[in-house]
Amino acid sequence: MTKELTMSAIGKWMNVPGIMVAGLAILGLIMMRAGPAISAGHPPILSQEPYAKVIASARAQQKMVLVKFTADWCGPCKEMGAKTFGNQQVVDLLGQTALAVAVDVDRSPEIASWFSINAMPTVVMLRVDAAKTVEVARHVGFLNAADM
């Protein structure tokens, strides 16, 4: 079951300290006013580390995880990588509040299946704590920095 959540709904649902909610709200605002992309290639903010390793790192650092589901053949995924995750303002704020990982659905079909990924790009935000990992938001389809 997935639901599209507003930033205020995410804050209420997550029951996290106000600073985390404020950080995510600021991320949304910056993405709405974001400038040009910094890179046309693979953006360094999206880790190529295995998903499980990123989750473990987020748990240790007490950060959220943004997962971008992608595929080599997906044109909108590549464009989103360059225009959204290559945007310097997005990179700066995301780097402060969350870890981000790219998961290729063809190379990691078990993870894509676990998250019921049916289209790309799909972006999922996860809350990671000592006991569990919970999906708190999801968007299916291309988003440029100004739309996030």
C-alpha positions in Angstrom: 0.0 0.0 0.0 1.5 3.3 -1.0 0.2 6.8 -0.4 1.3 10.2 -1.7 1.9 12.3 1.4 2.4 16.0 1.8 5.4 17.3 3.8 3.1 18.1 6.8 1.5 14.7 6.6 4.9 13.0 6.5 5.9 15.0 9.6 2.8 13.9 11.6 3.0 10.3 10.4 6.7 9.9 11.0 6.7 11.2 14.6 10.2 12.4 14.3 11.9 15.4 15.9 10.8 18.8 14.4 14.3 19.4 13.0 14.0 16.4 10.6 10.5 17.6 9.5 11.9 21.1 9.0 14.8 19.8 7.0 12.5 17.8 4.7 10.3 20.9 4.3 13.3 23.0 3.4 14.4 20.3 0.9 11.0 20.6 -0.8 11.2 24.4 -0.9 14.7 24.4 -2.3 13.8 21.9 -5.0 10.9 24.1 -6.0 13.4 27.0 -6.6 16.3 24.9 -7.8 18.7 26.2 -10.4 20.6 24.4 -13.2 22.0 20.9 -12.9 25.6 20.5 -12.0 26.2 17.3 -14.0 24.8 15.6 -17.1 26.2 12.2 -16.1 25.6 10.0 -13.0 25.1 12.4 -10.1 27.4 11.6 -7.2 24.6 12.2 -4.6 23.1 8.9 -5.7 25.2 6.1 -4.2 26.0 3.1 -6.3 26.6 1.1 -3.1 24.3 -1.9 -2.5 20.9 -1.0 -1.0 21.5 -3.0 2.2 24.8 -1.1 2.8 23.1 2.3 2.4 20.3 1.3 4.8 22.9 0.2 7.4 24.8 3.5 6.9 21.6 5.5 7.3 20.7 3.6 10.4 24.2 4.4 11.9 24.0 8.0 10.9 20.3 8.4 11.9 19.3 9.7 8.4 16.5 9.0 6.1 17.0 7.2 2.7 15.9 8.3 -0.7 15.8 5.4 -3.2 15.6 6.2 -6.9 14.5 3.1 -8.8 16.0 3.3 -12.3 17.1 1.3 -15.3 19.9 1.7 -17.9 17.3 1.9 -20.7 15.1 4.4 -19.0 15.4 7.9 -20.6 13.4 9.8 -18.1 15.5 8.2 -15.3 18.7 9.5 -16.9 17.2 12.9 -17.4 16.0 13.0 -13.8 19.5 12.0 -12.6 21.0 15.0 -14.4 18.3 17.6 -13.9 17.1 16.7 -10.4 19.8 14.9 -8.5 22.5 16.8 -10.3 21.1 20.1 -9.1 23.5 21.7 -6.6 20.8 23.0 -4.2 19.2 19.6 -4.2 22.5 17.9 -3.6 23.4 20.2 -0.7 20.2 19.8 1.2 19.7 16.1 0.5 23.3 15.5 1.7 22.4 17.0 5.0 19.1 15.2 5.6 19.3 11.8 3.9 21.4 9.2 2.1 20.4 8.6 -1.5 20.8 5.4 -3.5 20.1 4.4 -7.1 18.6 0.9 -7.5 18.7 -0.5 -11.0 15.5 -2.7 -11.3 17.2 -5.0 -13.8 20.2 -5.6 -11.6 18.3 -5.8 -8.3 14.9 -7.3 -9.3 14.3 -8.6 -5.7 14.5 -5.1 -4.3 12.2 -3.7 -7.1 9.8 -6.5 -6.4 9.8 -5.9 -2.6 8.9 -2.3 -3.3 6.3 -3.2 -6.0 8.0 -1.1 -8.6 6.0 -1.1 -11.8 7.4 2.1 -13.6 10.5 4.2 -13.6 11.6 6.5 -12.4 10.1 5.9 -9.0 11.4 7.7 -5.9 10.8 6.3 -2.4 11.6 8.0 0.9 12.3 5.7 3.8 12.5 6.4 7.5 15.2 4.1 9.0 15.6 3.5 12.7 17.1 0.8 14.9 14.0 -1.4 14.7 12.6 -1.0 11.2 12.6 0.7 7.8 9.3 2.3 6.8 8.3 3.9 3.5 7.0 7.4 4.1 6.5 8.8 0.6 6.6 7.7 -3.0 6.5 9.4 -6.4 6.2 7.6 -9.7 7.4 9.4 -12.8 9.8 12.1 -13.8 10.3 15.0 -11.4 12.7 17.9 -12.1 14.1 19.9 -9.2 11.4 22.6 -9.6 8.6 20.0 -9.3 9.9 18.4 -6.2 
